Amino acid sequence: MTLGALLSKPWMQADTALGDAARYFAETLERNLDAAVYRDKYLPIMQSQPPEHPRPFLSVIMRTQLYRREALTEALLSLMAQTDRDFELLLIPHRVEEAALAEIRGILESFPPSFAAQVRLLPLNEGNRTAPLNHGFAHAWGEYAAVLDDDDVVMDHWVADFHEGARKSPYTVIRAYAVNQDWRTVRTADGERALSASSAPRPDYCRPYSAFTQTRVNRCPIFSLAFPLFATRELGYLFDEELTTTEDWDFVRRVTALCGVTEIPRVTGIYRLWTDGKTSHATHKQDEWKRNYDRITEPGRRYPILTRRGETEQTERMSYLADADIPIEQLTSGESGKDKTIRDLESIIKAQKETIAALESKSFQGRVVRTARLIYHRICGDGGGDA
């Protein structure tokens, strides 16, 4: 039986779980592809891409307003250290002045030409914080896209882990683990401004993906996910530009409902929570966050939850453990939460050591290497020049 014949069956049109899911996705795709923002704004960009251009595995989308110059440098540094070089970086300065744009260009010029060749600078002077994401996805040449904010850092196996997941389960969303950590701005012993961790890393995002949990709370920092670009190019999935916060949570919910999730249960980056300076929570008022949350969770945007066959046992286990009031850290495996945390942190420290060694072996500029050392020392908690 063909798919068309299957969908035409009367029991597929009935109010059954299968029929409801089929209708939801059919209606969603029709609405996506007919939306003016997709049809008139972003589809022409995607169609204008040169067909003969080499296609990397991953397109990394990074938006910046240069609030923390040091953080942008460190984010770029973590990308330069990737063991899997099959990626491009689309760096999108968003609504910045010419002076800031010149400074961003200067930062890029301080990196080796081999890395700079992988970067495309795509300034954007319109829209809210969501617009650069769609701008980047539309210009991306990769098979997959990942969003790395300009104040987070990733391990040197970040791209490689996404690549491994995509080989195992192509066209699914690839999801890795992440730790979160408090950070602040400090002055080093020689008077330079630097960024310092002010807490130990926490394994809050080191747990299996749950489609049910994701409907009510975001458990996935945006950089911990890689999205198959066919969902945007061919199915019209875009970030909702009416949202001024939580746009990533909304996009994750919708795309994973269609594509499913393949897990890579290894820590691949640090989600940095800033205790000083400008943050999204300080910039946007509480009623704005609530308004966006209500928009995402309104009844008309609810979607059917489909799980792959391999996820059924995990869902049952999570439900059982939750009923038994067992700590969430134990949901990932039989090991204790403490043992898993230690293993995750050892992975971070090992990756930082390898990153610094790789940079020094390439004789990269001394100042940037010192920046890498500061990252490593502060994550390890042994100072590193804090005045």
C-alpha positions as CSV (number, residue, x, y, z in Angstrom):
1,M,0.0,0.0,0.0
2,T,1.4,3.4,-1.0
3,L,1.5,6.3,1.5
4,G,-1.2,8.2,-0.5
5,A,-3.5,5.2,-0.4
6,L,-2.9,4.8,3.3
7,L,-3.7,8.4,4.0
8,S,-7.0,8.1,2.0
9,K,-8.4,5.4,4.2
10,P,-11.4,6.4,6.2
11,W,-9.9,5.2,9.5
12,M,-7.0,7.6,8.8
13,Q,-9.5,10.5,8.6
14,A,-11.2,9.4,11.9
15,D,-10.4,10.9,15.3
16,T,-7.8,8.2,16.1
17,A,-4.3,8.8,17.4
18,L,-2.9,7.8,14.0
19,G,-5.3,9.9,12.0
20,D,-4.8,12.9,14.3
21,A,-1.0,12.7,13.8
22,A,-1.3,12.4,10.1
23,R,-3.7,15.3,9.8
24,Y,-1.5,17.4,12.1
25,F,1.6,17.0,10.1
26,A,-0.2,17.4,6.8
27,E,-1.8,20.7,8.0
28,T,1.5,21.9,9.5
29,L,3.5,21.3,6.3
30,E,0.8,23.1,4.2
31,R,0.8,26.0,6.6
32,N,4.7,26.2,6.7
33,L,5.1,26.1,3.0
34,D,2.4,28.7,2.3
35,A,3.6,31.2,5.0
36,A,4.7,34.4,3.4
37,V,7.8,34.7,5.5
38,Y,9.0,31.3,4.1
39,R,7.7,31.7,0.6
40,D,8.7,35.3,-0.1
41,K,11.7,35.9,2.3
42,Y,13.7,32.8,3.0
43,L,12.9,30.3,0.2
44,P,14.5,32.6,-2.5
45,I,17.7,32.8,-0.4
46,M,17.8,29.0,-0.2
47,Q,17.1,28.6,-3.9
48,S,19.8,31.1,-4.9
49,Q,22.6,28.9,-3.4
50,P,25.1,27.7,-6.0
51,P,24.4,24.0,-6.6
52,E,28.1,23.3,-7.3
53,H,29.3,24.6,-3.9
54,P,30.7,22.0,-1.5
55,R,28.3,21.0,1.2
56,P,29.8,20.7,4.7
57,F,28.2,18.4,7.2
58,L,27.4,21.1,9.7
59,S,26.5,24.8,9.4
60,V,27.1,26.6,12.7
61,I,24.9,29.6,13.2
62,M,26.2,32.3,15.6
63,R,24.4,35.6,16.2
64,T,26.3,38.3,18.1
65,Q,25.8,41.9,19.3
66,L,29.3,41.9,20.9
67,Y,28.1,42.4,24.4
68,R,31.0,40.3,25.7
69,R,34.0,40.5,23.4
70,E,36.0,38.0,25.4
71,A,33.1,35.5,25.2
72,L,32.9,35.7,21.4
73,T,36.7,35.1,21.2
74,E,36.4,32.0,23.4
75,A,33.4,30.7,21.4
76,L,35.3,31.0,18.2
77,L,38.4,29.5,19.8
78,S,36.3,26.4,20.8
79,L,35.2,26.0,17.2
80,M,38.8,26.4,15.8
81,A,39.8,23.4,18.1
82,Q,37.3,21.0,16.6
83,T,38.7,17.6,15.6
84,D,36.1,17.3,12.9
85,R,36.6,20.1,10.4
86,D,33.6,19.4,8.2
87,F,31.7,22.5,9.2
88,E,31.2,26.2,8.3
89,L,30.4,29.1,10.6
90,L,27.8,31.7,9.7
91,L,28.6,34.6,12.0
92,I,25.7,37.1,12.1
93,P,26.3,40.5,13.7
94,H,22.7,41.6,14.5
95,R,21.8,45.3,14.6
96,V,25.3,46.4,15.5
97,E,27.0,49.8,14.8
98,E,29.8,50.1,12.3
99,A,32.4,50.3,15.0
100,A,31.2,47.0,16.5
101,L,31.2,45.4,13.1
102,A,34.7,46.5,12.5
103,E,35.7,45.1,15.9
104,I,34.1,41.7,15.0
105,R,36.1,41.7,11.7
106,G,39.2,42.4,13.7
107,I,38.6,39.4,16.0
108,L,38.2,37.2,12.9
109,E,41.4,38.5,11.4
110,S,43.3,37.5,14.5
111,F,42.5,33.8,13.8
112,P,44.6,31.7,11.4
113,P,43.5,31.9,7.7
114,S,42.6,28.2,7.7
115,F,39.9,28.9,10.3
116,A,38.8,32.3,8.8
117,A,38.2,30.5,5.5
118,Q,35.4,28.5,7.2
119,V,33.6,31.7,8.3
120,R,31.0,33.7,6.5
121,L,30.1,37.1,7.9
122,L,26.4,37.9,7.3
123,P,25.4,41.1,9.0
124,L,21.7,41.7,9.6
125,N,20.1,45.0,10.6
126,E,16.4,44.0,11.0
127,G,14.1,41.9,13.1
128,N,14.2,40.7,16.7
129,R,16.6,38.2,18.2
130,T,14.9,35.4,16.3
131,A,15.5,36.8,12.8
132,P,19.3,36.0,12.7
133,L,18.5,32.3,13.2
134,N,16.2,32.1,10.2
135,H,18.7,34.3,8.3
136,G,21.4,31.8,9.1
137,F,19.4,28.6,8.4
138,A,18.4,30.1,5.0
139,H,22.0,30.8,4.0
140,A,23.4,27.5,5.4
141,W,25.1,25.1,3.0
142,G,25.3,22.2,5.4
143,E,23.3,19.0,5.8
144,Y,22.7,19.9,9.4
145,A,22.6,23.2,11.3
146,A,23.5,24.0,14.9
147,V,23.2,27.2,16.8
148,L,26.1,28.3,19.1
149,D,25.5,31.5,21.0
150,D,28.5,33.8,21.2
151,D,28.9,33.4,24.9
152,D,28.9,29.6,25.2
153,V,31.8,27.2,24.6
154,V,31.9,23.7,23.2
155,M,34.3,20.8,23.5
156,D,36.6,19.8,20.7
157,H,34.4,16.7,19.9
158,W,31.2,18.8,19.5
159,V,31.0,18.5,15.6
160,A,32.4,15.0,15.6
161,D,29.6,13.8,18.0
162,F,26.9,15.4,15.9
163,H,28.4,13.8,12.8
164,E,28.4,10.4,14.5
165,G,24.8,10.7,15.4
166,A,23.8,11.8,11.9
167,R,25.6,8.8,10.4
168,K,23.7,6.5,12.8
169,S,20.3,8.1,12.3
170,P,20.2,10.5,9.4
171,Y,17.4,13.1,9.2
172,T,16.8,13.0,12.9
173,V,17.6,15.8,15.4
174,I,20.9,15.0,17.1
175,R,21.0,15.8,20.8
176,A,24.1,15.8,23.0
177,Y,24.6,16.5,26.7
178,A,25.6,19.8,28.2
179,V,26.5,21.3,31.6
180,N,25.5,24.7,32.9
181,Q,27.7,26.9,35.0
182,D,27.7,30.4,36.5
183,W,30.2,32.9,35.1
184,R,31.2,36.5,35.7
185,T,33.7,39.1,34.4
186,V,36.9,39.6,36.3
187,R,40.3,41.3,36.1
188,T,43.4,39.2,35.7
189,A,46.6,39.9,37.6
190,D,47.9,41.9,34.6
191,G,44.8,44.1,34.5
192,E,43.1,42.5,31.5
193,R,39.4,41.8,31.6
194,A,38.6,38.1,31.5
195,L,35.7,35.7,32.1
196,S,35.7,33.4,35.1
197,A,33.5,30.6,36.3
198,S,31.9,31.3,39.7
199,S,30.4,27.8,40.3
200,A,31.1,24.2,39.5
201,P,29.5,22.8,36.3
202,R,26.1,21.3,36.9
203,P,24.8,18.3,35.0
204,D,21.3,19.6,34.6
205,Y,21.2,18.8,30.9
206,C,22.8,15.4,31.2
207,R,19.7,13.3,31.0
208,P,17.8,11.4,28.3
209,Y,15.6,13.4,26.0
210,S,11.9,13.3,26.9
211,A,9.3,14.5,24.4
212,F,6.9,14.7,27.3
213,T,9.1,16.8,29.5
214,Q,10.0,19.1,26.6
215,T,6.3,20.1,26.2
216,R,6.4,22.0,29.4
217,V,10.0,23.0,30.0
218,N,13.1,23.3,27.9
219,R,15.8,20.8,28.8
220,C,18.0,21.4,25.8
221,P,20.4,24.3,25.5
222,I,20.3,25.3,21.8
223,F,23.9,24.4,21.2
224,S,23.3,20.8,22.3
225,L,21.2,20.1,19.2
226,A,21.9,19.7,15.5
227,F,18.9,20.0,13.2
228,P,18.5,18.4,9.8
229,L,18.3,21.2,7.3
230,F,15.8,19.4,5.1
231,A,13.2,20.4,7.7
232,T,13.7,24.1,6.8
233,R,14.5,23.8,3.2
234,E,11.8,21.3,2.1
235,L,9.2,21.4,4.9
236,G,9.3,25.1,5.8
237,Y,10.2,24.8,9.5
238,L,11.3,28.3,10.7
239,F,11.9,29.9,14.0
240,D,8.8,31.9,15.0
241,E,9.8,35.6,14.5
242,E,6.9,36.8,16.7
243,L,8.7,35.3,19.7
244,T,11.1,37.6,21.5
245,T,12.3,34.9,23.9
246,T,12.2,31.1,24.1
247,E,12.3,30.9,20.3
248,D,14.7,28.0,20.5
249,W,12.3,26.0,22.8
250,D,9.5,26.4,20.4
251,F,11.6,25.4,17.4
252,V,12.9,22.3,19.2
253,R,9.4,21.2,20.2
254,R,8.1,21.4,16.6
255,V,11.0,19.9,14.7
256,T,11.6,17.0,17.1
257,A,7.9,16.1,16.9
258,L,8.5,15.5,13.2
259,C,12.0,14.2,13.0
260,G,12.6,12.5,16.4
261,V,15.8,12.6,18.4
262,T,19.0,10.6,18.3
263,E,21.0,10.9,21.6
264,I,24.7,11.3,22.0
265,P,25.0,10.9,25.8
266,R,28.3,12.8,26.2
267,V,29.0,16.3,27.5
268,T,29.8,18.5,24.5
269,G,29.7,22.1,25.9
270,I,29.2,24.6,28.7
271,Y,26.0,26.6,28.9
272,R,27.2,29.8,30.6
273,L,24.8,31.6,32.9
274,W,26.0,35.2,33.6
275,T,25.8,36.6,37.1
276,D,26.8,40.1,35.9
277,G,26.4,42.3,32.8
278,K,23.6,42.0,30.2
279,T,21.5,38.9,30.0
280,S,18.3,37.9,28.2
281,H,16.5,37.6,31.5
282,A,17.5,41.1,32.5
283,T,16.7,42.6,29.0
284,H,13.3,41.1,28.7
285,K,10.6,41.7,31.4
286,Q,8.8,38.9,33.2
287,D,5.5,39.6,31.4
288,E,7.2,39.3,28.1
289,W,8.6,35.8,29.0
290,K,5.1,34.8,30.1
291,R,3.5,36.1,26.9
292,N,5.9,34.1,24.8
293,Y,5.4,31.0,27.0
294,D,1.6,31.3,26.6
295,R,2.0,31.6,22.8
296,I,4.1,28.5,22.6
297,T,1.8,26.4,24.8
298,E,-1.6,27.7,23.5
299,P,-4.0,24.8,22.5
300,G,-3.8,25.6,18.8
301,R,0.0,24.8,18.8
302,R,-0.2,21.5,20.6
303,Y,1.2,18.6,18.6
304,P,1.0,14.8,18.8
305,I,3.9,13.1,20.6
306,L,5.3,10.3,18.6
307,T,8.1,8.2,19.9
308,R,10.4,5.8,18.0
309,R,10.2,2.1,19.0
310,G,13.5,2.3,20.8
311,E,12.3,5.1,23.0
312,T,9.3,3.2,24.5
313,E,11.3,1.4,27.1
314,Q,13.1,4.6,28.2
315,T,9.7,6.4,28.5
316,E,8.3,3.6,30.6
317,R,11.4,3.6,32.8
318,M,11.3,7.4,33.4
319,S,7.7,7.2,34.3
320,Y,8.4,4.4,36.8
321,L,11.4,6.2,38.4
322,A,9.4,9.5,38.6
323,D,6.6,7.7,40.5
324,A,9.2,6.1,42.8
325,D,10.7,9.5,43.5
326,I,14.2,8.5,42.4
327,P,16.6,11.4,41.7
328,I,16.5,12.5,38.1
329,E,20.3,12.1,37.6
330,Q,19.8,8.3,37.8
331,L,17.5,8.2,34.8
332,T,20.4,8.1,32.4
333,S,21.9,4.8,33.4
334,G,22.4,2.4,36.3
335,E,25.3,4.5,37.7
336,S,24.7,7.0,40.5
337,G,24.2,10.7,39.9
338,K,27.5,11.4,41.6
339,D,29.5,9.0,39.5
340,K,28.0,10.4,36.3
341,T,28.8,14.0,37.3
342,I,32.4,13.1,38.0
343,R,32.7,11.4,34.6
344,D,31.1,14.4,32.8
345,L,33.5,16.8,34.5
346,E,36.5,14.7,33.7
347,S,35.4,14.8,30.1
348,I,35.3,18.6,30.2
349,I,38.8,18.9,31.8
350,K,40.3,16.4,29.4
351,A,38.9,18.3,26.4
352,Q,40.2,21.6,27.6
353,K,43.7,20.2,28.1
354,E,43.6,18.8,24.6
355,T,42.3,22.1,23.2
356,I,45.2,24.2,24.8
357,A,47.8,21.7,23.6
358,A,46.5,21.8,20.1
359,L,46.6,25.5,20.0
360,E,50.1,25.8,21.4
361,S,51.3,23.2,18.8
362,K,50.0,25.5,16.1
363,S,51.8,28.5,17.5
364,F,48.6,30.5,17.6
365,Q,48.8,34.0,19.0
366,G,49.9,34.1,22.6
367,R,47.0,36.2,23.8
368,V,44.4,33.8,22.6
369,V,46.3,30.8,24.1
370,R,46.3,32.6,27.4
371,T,42.5,33.0,27.0
372,A,42.2,29.3,26.6
373,R,44.3,28.7,29.7
374,L,42.0,31.1,31.7
375,I,39.0,29.0,30.5
376,Y,40.7,25.8,31.6
377,H,41.9,27.0,35.0
378,R,38.6,28.6,35.9
379,I,36.6,25.5,35.0
380,C,39.0,23.4,37.1
381,G,38.6,25.9,40.0
382,D,42.3,26.7,40.5
383,G,42.3,30.4,40.0
384,G,44.2,31.5,37.0
385,G,44.8,35.2,37.6
386,D,41.6,36.3,39.3
387,A,42.5,39.7,40.9
